[in-house]
Amino acid sequence: MTDNITKFIMDTMVADPVLNSLTESKYRAEYPRTDMLLNGTSKTVVGVVPLKVSTTSYFLSTYRSLIKTEADFQIVVLCGKGQTDAYCWSVINRMHKLFQDAEHIETTYRIFVNSISEEVKPDQPYMGNWLGTLTLSIIEFDPK
C-alpha cells in the first residue's frame, strides 16, 4: 500500500543535488536511531516512515475500481553538525521546498502532497544532536 509513496519520497530527495550535499545522500526507509554514530562532514542521516495509512475503494461509484490511499509520512532528520539547530533547520527547510505542492503522476498511480508540518528539537536524552521532523499528508490514487 505504501510502497509507491515511499518510493516517491525517496526519489524526490535523491534527485535534489542541494539536499544530497546537505545530507551526503544518507537516506533510509526506517527511523534513524538517535544513538547512532553520525559521521561524514554533514553528520546527518534521514529516515522515512509511514505514520498512518487509510484506504478507500470506490467500487460502486463512477470512479469504479479506484483505490484512494491517504497517508501521513514522517521524514526524520538526525543532525550532529554545529552547536545549534540551524543546520537541521536548513535540511528541513530544503525538504519543505521540495515537497511543497509536489506530485507524481504516472499511468498506474498518482501521488499528491496535501500538507506539510515541521519541527526541530534536541534529541532526548540530549547528546548534542538535533532531531528534525517533516510530516507529509499524502493522497495516492491507484486505479486497481
N, C-alpha and C positions, 0 to 999 in steps of 0.2 A: 504494500500500500504506500509506503513512504520512500521506496527506492528511487522513484523519479524525482521526488522533491530533494532528497539528499544529494543526488547526482547534480541537480540544477544548482544547489547552493555551492557545492564543491567546485563545479565547473566555473561558476561565476567568480569565485575567489581566485582560482588558479589562473584564470585568463587575465587578471589585472596585474600588470607589472609593478605598479606602485605598492599594492598590498603585498605582493611577493617580496619586494625589497624590505618592507617593514617586518615581515614575519619569517623571512627566509624559506617560504613555501612549506612551513611545518603545519600541515592540516591533518586532522584525524576525524574519523566518524565515530567519536566517543567523547566522553567528558575527559578533559586533561586532569590528571591528579595534581592537587595543589602542592604535594610534597615532591614532585618530580624535579629532576635536575634540569635547569634551564641553561643551555649552552649556546654557543654561537654569538655573533655580535648583537643580534636583536634580543636574545634571551626571551623569546616569545614562542608560544605554541597555541594553536587554535583547534577547538573541538566543536563538532556539530552533532546535536542530538534532538530527537523529537520529544516534545513535552506532552502534547495532547493531539489526538487524531480522531476525527469522526467522519463517517462515510454515509452518504445518502444515495440510494439508487432511484432512478426515475423511470421505472419500467412501465408505468401506467399513465404516461403523460405524452405530450407532443415531443418531449425530449427523450423518446424511447431509447433504452439501452445506454443511458448516460450515467456515469458514476461521478459524483461530486465528493471530493475529499477536502475537508477543512482541517488544517493542521497548524499548530504552533510549534515552531522550531526555535531552539536556542543555540546561538553561536557563543561559545565561551572562549575568552581570550585571557591567557595567563601570561603576564609580563613581569620580568625581573629587571628590566633596563631602567636606569635612572633612579633618582631618590624620591620622585613624586609620581603622581598618577598621569602626568602629561603624555608620556609615551603610549600608555594604554589607551588614553582618550584619542590619540592620533590614529591608532589602529581601528578603534570602534567607529570614529567619525568617517574614516575611509570606507569601511564596510557599509555604514549607513548610506553614504553616497552611492555605492554600488547597487544596493538593493532597493533604494527609493524608486518606486514605480517600475520595478523590474518585472519582466515577464519572459516566458519561454513558450513559444508556440511551435508545435510540430503537428504532423498529420495524425499522430497517435495520441497525443495529450497536450494540454495547455496548462501552464502554471502562472499564477499572478500573485504578487506580494501586495497584500491589503494594507498592513500597518507595521510599524517598527517602533520598538521601545528599547532604550539602552540604559545601562548603569555601569559605573566603575566604583569599586570599593577595595579596601585592603583585604588580602586573604586572611582566613581565620584558622588557626591562630596566626597572627601576623609574623611572617618570615621575610619581610622585605619585598614581597611580590604584590602585584595588583591584579585583581580579578575583574575583567570587564565582561558584560553580557549584552548581547543584542538579541532581542526576541522578535521573530518574524511571524506574522499571521499570514498564512498562505492558503490559497484555494487552487486545487487541481481538478480539471475536468478531464475525464477519461472515458471516451466512447468505447465501452467494452461490448 
